[in-house]
């Protein structure tokens, strides 16, 4: 698979929707993840990322403008022991709770489907990062309708063991803008990841559509120590 320039990939698509990146820094020292959200409506744009004890949550930038919290208020990132969960919806909590009961990442999503936002049927995208004793692996999942047919939920899981230095994978909800919005197709895209979190954060944020971008979260986790550094960028403020 060709390695893509993530900045060019984002700047060429005005509406990838929500996106997850997981991989490893070029020097091999850090497990890396990024998550961004975009919005077209006032309700979906009225959001910010705020830090929690182990991750982030979405909140209304202006509570008076929040018309429907369904599907837009959730915890995109949570940490369960040596696992970091990243998703585009409340399935973060499902994965956390069921993996805490010894289910696998794939098993924990069996009871979930795409989002109930007809006619888009937005895919649920999820990722899990596992760091233990200096080793690192990750997996990504997408649950989507069958070409817009809500009677069928297609389930795909992609696993990456001993990821290559400087490489990552990018999965997002939509191919681009449209009505209804066309769902992501194929396997996660292979991209390059730099060593510097500020470089990566700034590059991602600047590449996202100025009209549609809402918030971005980036985390670099030291594979040996487990210590992490996070960055949050919000277009709107509380």
PyMOL commands that set and color helices and strands:
alter all, ss='L'
color gray80, all
select helices_A, chain A and resi 6-11+42-45+63-65+91-99+105-108+197-207
alter helices_A, ss='H'
color red, helices_A
select strands_A, chain A and resi 19-24+30-38+47-51+56-60+77-80+83-87+124-132+135-146+149-161+167-172+189-192+213-222+228-234
alter strands_A, ss='S'
color yellow, strands_A
deselect
rebuild
show_as cartoon
